[in-house]
Amino acid sequence: MNAIDRAFRFYINSFSGFSREIWLLTLITFVNRAGTMVVPFMSLYLTKDMGLTLEEVGWIMSCFGAGSVVGSWLGGKLTDKLGFYDVMVGALVTSGLAFIGLGYLRDFWAFGIGVFALMTLSDAFRPAMFVAIRSYATPEQRTRAVTLIRLAINLGFSMGPAIGGFIIATWSYGALFWVDALTCIGAAGILLVGLARKQAQQDNNAARTEANGSPYRDVPYLFFLITVALISIAFLQYFSSVPLFYSEVHGLSEEYIGLLLGANGLLIFLIEMPLIKYCEDRRYGIHGIMRFSVLLIAASFVVLNLVPTVAFLWVGMALMTVGEMLNFPFMNRFAYDRADRGKPGAYMALFTISWSVAHIIGHTLGLNLIAWFDYTATWWVFTGILVAAVGMLYVLEGMLKKEVL
């Protein structure tokens, strides 16, 4: 067997061993995310179709983040009470109906409240999904299972905007709300057909732990979530302020910027699953992987400052992408393992909220730093934040060692 055959077999094997239910959850995630077409075009819809000012658009986007925080908390609470199945179906159906209603709102205040309600319903799905994965993946499979779901999310998000642009050109912005609604309800239908409620409830109960620890009193876990938020705040710059840097400093066209950002999704699709399997096969320590991944993301910002050429923008994107591929699956794995100490819905809800908080803070912080100072200073600030996060991960490992003593 030559090297190419071995590499291909390793790639295929990285997707093997999952239960039917994990693949079902992957399909549901893909359908749901492929239908997420309104969000990428929201700012254009609000300014061009509704005639809102940029300040009003900013408040609407803040409603997205606030609704996400509330929805994540509520989803975790309900998941621990009702089980993941009812929460997932309910979140998908009600958010589908909310998308339809949102398309008919034309007033600024009404739309803001509608967006908050939509995200509250929609993001209740996320903690339930995490708990479902925890129920159907063995402890050894958890990291790869999360990676598989991330793959579905990336594929869905890459398709959604392309389909959404076609729908806008062919019909109207309003049609996007209906398509988003139908894909949410369609994803709920797949779950209802593919997994019986009674079986899901039995699986949910079987995965419950007798431990009753609270994540709100789990000091190492709370410290970990602060670290996650800091890392995510820096990471999100690649989808808000970094594209502006590409355009304003390097003079890149929208098409070239699209290629750079698209390389992120392509690398994830091609490499992430085998990369995670490789790390697990070699039994690398989770704390070392998390620290190394954050250093890679930090290095990507250093490259932007120290090597101001277009060619090295690709190097920066590659460093960030590899860091992302290593960071998020193993961060998820840490949260999963910690959730064994208590109610998994509450644990995974807080993990989801840390990401939502990063969304609320990250985009505004990056853009304001650029306005107050410049791009160079901004990239150094985020490099410093990431280096501090590496130090916090060392502290976290020390806290966990003291627990064992």
C-alpha positions, 0 to 999 in steps of 0.5 A, a space after each residue: 500500500 503506497 502513501 496515497 492509499 494509506 492517507 486516503 484510508 486514514 481519512 476515511 477511517 477518521 469518519 468511522 465508528 459513529 452511531 446512526 444517531 450521530 449521523 442523523 444529528 449531523 444531517 439535521 445540523 447541515 439542513 438547519 445551517 444550509 437554510 441560514 440565509 437571512 443572517 448573512 444578508 441581514 445588514 443589507 436587508 435592514 439598510 436597503 429594504 427597510 431603510 434603517 440607519 447603521 446605528 439602528 442596524 447595530 442595535 438590531 445585531 445586539 438583539 441577536 447576541 442578547 437573544 442568543 445568550 437567553 436562548 442558550 441559558 433557557 435551552 440548557 435549563 429545559 434540556 435538563 428538565 425535558 430531555 434533548 429531544 423535545 427541546 430540539 424539536 420545539 426549538 426548530 419548529 418555533 424558530 421556523 414560525 418565528 422566521 415567518 413572522 419576522 419577515 412581516 415586521 417593518 418597524 425598527 422596535 418591532 423587528 428588534 424584539 422579533 430578532 431577540 425572540 427568534 434567537 431565544 427560540 433558535 439558540 435553545 437548540 444548541 445546548 440540546 444538540 450538545 447533550 444529544 451528542 453526549 448521549 450518542 457518542 462514547 467518551 472516546 468519540 466525543 471530540 470527533 463527534 463534535 468535529 463532525 457536527 462542525 463539518 456539517 455547520 461549515 458546509 451548511 454555512 458555505 451553501 446558505 449565502 450562495 443559495 440566499 443570493 440566488 433567492 434574493 436575485 430571483 425573488 426578494 429578501 422576503 423569500 429568505 425568511 420563508 426558506 429559513 423557516 422551511 429548513 428549520 421545520 424540515 430539520 425538525 421533520 427529519 428528527 421526528 422521522 429518524 428518531 422515535 421520541 420514546 427511544 430518545 428519552 430512554 437514551 437521554 435518561 441512560 446518559 444521565 449522571 448521578 452527579 449533581 454538581 452545578 456549573 455555577 459553583 464549578 470554579 475551574 469550569 467558570 475560569 475555563 469559560 472566561 478563557 473560551 470567551 477571550 479566545 473567541 473574541 480574538 478569533 471572531 476578528 477574522 470574520 469582522 475586522 480582518 476582512 476590512 484589513 484585507 480591503 483597506 490596507 491591502 486593497 484586495 477585491 471582494 472576490 479575493 477576500 472571498 477566496 481567503 475566507 473560503 480557504 478556511 472552510 475548505 481546509 476544515 473540510 479536508 483536514 479537521 477530521 483526520 487531524 483530530 483523529 491523529 491527535 487522539 491516536 497519538 494520545 496528545 494531552 488535551 491541555 497541551 493541544 488547547 495551548 498550542 492551538 491558541 498560540 497558532 491563532 496568536 501567531 496568525 495576528 503576528 504575521 499580519 503585522 510583521 510580514 505585510 505582504 499579500 502572500 503572507 495573508 494566506 499564511 496567517 489564514 492557514 495558522 488561524 485555521 489550524 488553530 481553530 481546528 485544534 481549539 474548538 473540538 478539544 474545548 468542546 471535549 473539555 466541556 463535555 468531560 466537565 459536564 459529567 460532574 452535574 447537569 449536562 444541559 446547564 454545563 453546555 448552556 454556559 459553554 454556548 453562552 461564552 461563545 454568545 458573549 464573545 459575539 456581543 463583545 468581539 465585533 464591536 471591540 475590534 472595530 472600535 480599536 481600529 477606529 481609536 488606534 489603527 490595524 497594527 495596534 489592534 492586532 497586537 492587542 488581540 495577540 496579547 489577549 491570546 497570549 494571556 489566554 495561554 497563561 490562563 490555560 496553564 493556570 486551569 491545568 494547575 487548578 485541575 491538578 489540585 482537585 485530584 490531590 
